[in-house]
Amino acid sequence: MKIIFHRTFEKKFAKLSKNMQRQTSERVYVFSQNPMNPMLNNHSVEKKFPGCRSINITGDYRAIFKIREATTIFINIGSHSDLYL
């Protein structure tokens, strides 16, 4: 599976703390090995982000992605309240 990062994701990722960047990188790696790993809580976010899914980075942080053919595009990252309110 090919993974790419949308410009919005990259900008928000750059603003995260180094610790949060590390945790995000670790979760994306886990995702690349097994997208349905239970620790990721991979779930649909269709109502707020049509055609997208989300994985947990921490208890509060989420990464939003969509799958196009054999490519996963991470499009957004942020706290639950930032993304869903």
C-alpha positions as CSV (number, residue, x, y, z in Angstrom):
1,M,0.0,0.0,0.0
2,K,1.3,3.4,-0.9
3,I,0.8,6.2,1.6
4,I,1.0,9.9,0.7
5,F,0.3,13.0,2.7
6,H,-1.9,15.9,1.6
7,R,-0.5,19.4,1.9
8,T,-3.0,20.2,4.7
9,F,-1.8,17.2,6.7
10,E,1.8,18.2,6.2
11,K,1.2,21.7,7.4
12,K,-0.6,20.7,10.5
13,F,1.9,17.9,11.2
14,A,4.7,20.5,11.1
15,K,3.0,22.5,13.8
16,L,2.7,19.5,16.2
17,S,5.1,19.0,19.1
18,K,8.1,16.7,18.4
19,N,6.5,14.1,20.7
20,M,3.2,14.2,18.8
21,Q,5.1,14.0,15.5
22,R,6.8,10.9,16.7
23,Q,3.6,9.3,17.9
24,T,2.0,10.1,14.5
25,S,4.8,8.6,12.6
26,E,4.6,5.4,14.8
27,R,0.9,5.1,14.2
28,V,1.2,5.6,10.4
29,Y,3.9,2.9,10.4
30,V,1.5,0.5,12.3
31,F,-1.2,1.5,9.8
32,S,1.1,0.6,6.9
33,Q,1.6,-2.8,8.4
34,N,-2.0,-3.5,9.3
35,P,-4.6,-0.8,8.7
36,M,-7.2,-2.6,10.9
37,N,-4.9,-3.0,13.9
38,P,-7.2,-2.6,17.0
39,M,-4.9,0.0,18.6
40,L,-5.7,2.4,15.7
41,N,-9.5,2.3,16.1
42,N,-9.8,2.6,12.3
43,H,-13.4,3.9,11.7
44,S,-15.5,5.8,9.3
45,V,-16.0,9.6,9.6
46,E,-18.5,9.7,6.7
47,K,-20.8,12.4,8.2
48,K,-18.1,15.0,8.7
49,F,-15.6,13.9,6.0
50,P,-17.4,12.1,3.2
51,G,-15.5,9.1,1.9
52,C,-12.9,9.3,4.7
53,R,-11.9,7.2,7.7
54,S,-9.9,8.1,10.9
55,I,-7.3,6.5,13.1
56,N,-6.4,7.4,16.6
57,I,-3.0,8.9,17.2
58,T,-3.6,9.5,21.0
59,G,-6.7,9.5,23.1
60,D,-7.6,12.9,21.6
61,Y,-5.7,13.2,18.3
62,R,-6.9,11.7,15.1
63,A,-5.6,11.4,11.6
64,I,-8.1,11.5,8.7
65,F,-7.5,9.6,5.5
66,K,-9.1,8.4,2.4
67,I,-8.2,5.5,0.2
68,R,-8.0,5.9,-3.6
69,E,-7.3,2.6,-5.4
70,A,-4.1,1.3,-3.8
71,T,-3.1,4.6,-2.2
72,T,-3.9,6.0,1.2
73,I,-4.0,9.8,1.4
74,F,-3.7,11.2,4.9
75,I,-5.6,14.5,4.6
76,N,-5.9,16.0,8.0
77,I,-4.7,15.7,11.6
78,G,-5.8,17.3,14.8
79,S,-7.6,17.0,18.1
80,H,-11.0,15.5,18.2
81,S,-12.6,18.9,18.9
82,D,-10.6,20.7,16.2
83,L,-11.6,18.1,13.5
84,Y,-15.3,17.5,14.5
85,L,-16.6,20.8,15.7
